[in-house]
Amino acid sequence: MARRENPEINAGSMADIAFLLLIFFLVTTTMNVDSGISKKLSEKPPADYVPPIIKEKNIFEVNLNFRNELQVEGERMEIKDLKDAAIAFIDNGGGEGKIEEGVKTGPCTYCKGEKSESSSDHPNKAIISVLSDRGTEYGVYLKVQNELLRAYTELRNRLSKERYGISFDELEESYKDDRNNVALQKKVDDIKNSYPQIISDAEPTSSGN
């Protein structure tokens, strides 16, 4: 019986098919992009710059150690509780109006905090200091920063609704669509100046400290 030979497979177009599949997967595959926080770095101060004296009660200390444990004002805290704690600090409004460096500062008339003498005097004096460790996970650091930003967002939205009947998010979005609108710009600046976002990131400590 004659031996039957297997028919040959024409592989001439296999390279073209593989190339087309490669292009298809490159076009349709989504790439993971690392998330981050957009921040504007301050300019380098002049050589003769003298930093102002800051009261300890106007500083809100947020610490993250190498075990990803959160401490706020020296006390352990869960990240989910950070936003409310930051709001209480920023919105305290404990200042009664004093003359500092020749400038009279009045009390915060729009703050709804407890007005505690042991907490911040005014939102424009409230500084949040974040100290992390080099061993802190970046994802945990981002969660902490996000909660702090949420605190400012909530306060700005509340004040914007009280003054202009619209949330700050909507107000800012309207201004982005109409940059030449002076009235909108004044409203946006008013809310930002009322609750300035003052978050200071200190140099990370070494693991184990």
C-alpha positions in Angstrom: 0.0 0.0 0.0 1.4 3.4 -1.0 2.3 5.7 1.9 0.1 8.8 2.0 2.0 12.0 2.4 0.5 14.7 4.7 -0.5 17.8 2.8 1.7 20.8 3.3 0.4 23.8 5.2 0.9 27.1 3.5 2.5 29.2 6.2 3.4 32.1 4.0 0.8 34.4 5.5 1.4 33.4 9.2 3.8 36.3 9.8 1.2 38.8 8.5 -1.5 37.3 10.7 0.8 37.5 13.7 1.6 41.1 13.0 -2.0 42.0 12.7 -2.8 40.3 16.0 0.0 42.2 17.7 -1.3 45.5 16.4 -4.8 44.5 17.6 -3.7 43.7 21.1 -1.6 46.9 21.3 -4.6 49.0 20.3 -7.2 47.3 22.6 -5.1 46.7 25.7 -5.4 49.3 28.5 -2.3 50.2 30.4 -2.2 50.8 34.1 -1.0 54.3 35.0 0.4 55.1 38.4 -1.9 57.6 40.2 -0.5 60.6 42.0 -1.3 63.9 43.6 -0.9 67.1 41.7 0.8 69.7 43.7 2.4 73.1 43.0 5.7 73.6 44.6 6.4 76.9 46.2 9.2 79.1 44.9 12.5 79.3 46.7 12.3 82.2 49.3 14.9 85.0 49.1 18.1 84.8 51.1 16.8 87.4 53.7 13.5 85.6 54.2 12.5 85.2 57.9 9.9 82.5 58.4 6.9 83.6 60.5 6.4 82.3 64.0 3.6 79.7 64.0 1.6 78.8 67.1 1.7 75.1 67.9 -2.1 75.0 68.1 -2.3 76.1 64.4 -0.4 73.0 63.3 -2.2 69.7 62.8 0.3 66.9 62.9 -0.3 63.8 60.7 2.3 61.0 61.0 2.6 57.8 59.0 5.2 55.3 60.2 6.9 52.4 58.3 4.1 50.0 59.5 1.5 52.2 57.7 0.1 53.2 61.1 -1.5 56.7 61.3 -1.0 59.0 64.2 -2.8 62.4 64.4 -1.7 64.8 67.1 0.1 62.0 68.8 -2.9 59.6 68.9 -3.6 56.5 66.8 -6.3 57.0 64.3 -8.0 55.1 61.4 -7.7 56.7 58.0 -11.5 56.7 57.6 -11.7 59.1 60.6 -9.0 61.6 59.3 -11.3 63.7 57.2 -13.6 64.6 60.1 -10.7 65.3 62.4 -9.1 67.6 59.8 -12.4 69.5 59.3 -12.7 70.0 63.0 -9.2 71.5 63.1 -9.5 73.7 60.0 -13.0 75.0 60.8 -12.3 75.5 64.5 -12.2 79.3 64.3 -10.8 79.8 67.9 -9.3 83.2 67.3 -11.1 86.2 68.9 -9.4 88.9 66.8 -5.9 90.1 67.7 -3.2 92.4 66.4 -0.4 90.3 65.0 2.6 91.8 63.2 0.7 95.1 63.0 -2.3 93.5 61.3 -5.6 93.1 63.0 -7.1 89.7 62.5 -10.8 89.2 63.2 -12.6 86.0 64.2 -13.8 83.5 61.6 -17.4 84.5 61.1 -18.2 81.6 58.8 -16.5 78.8 60.8 -18.8 76.3 62.4 -16.3 74.6 64.7 -16.1 74.5 68.5 -13.9 77.6 68.7 -11.6 75.8 71.1 -8.7 77.8 72.4 -6.5 74.8 72.0 -7.1 74.4 68.2 -6.6 76.6 65.2 -7.4 80.3 65.3 -8.6 80.6 61.7 -8.7 78.5 58.4 -6.0 80.8 56.9 -3.7 80.0 59.8 -4.5 76.2 60.0 -1.5 74.2 58.7 -1.6 70.5 58.2 1.8 68.9 58.5 2.2 65.4 57.0 5.2 63.4 58.1 5.7 60.0 56.5 8.4 57.3 56.6 10.5 56.1 53.7 9.0 52.6 54.4 5.4 53.9 54.2 3.5 52.3 51.3 2.7 54.8 48.6 -0.9 53.7 48.4 -1.4 54.4 52.1 0.2 57.8 51.7 -2.2 58.6 48.9 -5.2 57.6 51.0 -4.1 60.0 53.7 -3.6 62.9 51.3 -7.0 62.1 49.7 -8.8 62.3 53.1 -7.1 65.7 53.8 -8.2 67.0 50.3 -11.7 65.7 51.0 -11.8 67.8 54.2 -11.0 71.0 52.2 -13.5 70.1 49.5 -16.3 69.5 52.0 -15.7 72.9 53.7 -15.4 74.8 50.4 -18.6 73.2 49.1 -20.5 74.1 52.2 -19.4 77.7 52.2 -20.0 78.1 48.5 -23.5 76.8 48.8 -24.2 79.3 51.7 -22.8 82.3 49.8 -23.6 81.5 46.1 -26.2 78.7 46.2 -23.9 76.3 44.3 -21.2 73.8 45.4 -17.6 74.9 44.9 -17.0 71.9 42.6 -19.7 73.2 40.3 -18.5 76.8 40.7 -14.9 75.9 39.8 -16.1 73.8 36.8 -18.1 76.7 35.5 -15.1 79.0 35.8 -12.9 76.5 33.9 -15.4 76.7 31.0 -15.4 80.5 31.1 -12.0 81.8 32.1 -12.9 85.4 31.1 -15.8 85.6 33.6 -14.5 88.0 36.2 -17.5 87.5 38.5 -16.9 83.7 38.6 -13.2 84.2 39.2 -14.0 86.5 42.3 -16.3 83.8 43.7 -13.8 81.0 43.2 -11.0 83.2 44.8 -13.3 84.1 47.6 -13.9 80.4 48.6 -10.3 79.5 48.1 -9.1 82.4 50.3 -11.7 81.5 52.9 -10.4 77.9 53.2 -6.8 78.0 51.8 -5.4 74.5 51.3 -2.3 74.5 53.5 -0.7 71.0 53.6 3.0 70.8 54.3 4.9 67.6 53.5 8.0 67.2 55.7 11.0 65.2 54.6 10.3 61.5 55.2 12.0 59.8 58.1 14.1 56.7 57.7 12.5 53.2 58.3 12.3 52.2 61.9 12.2 55.7 63.3 
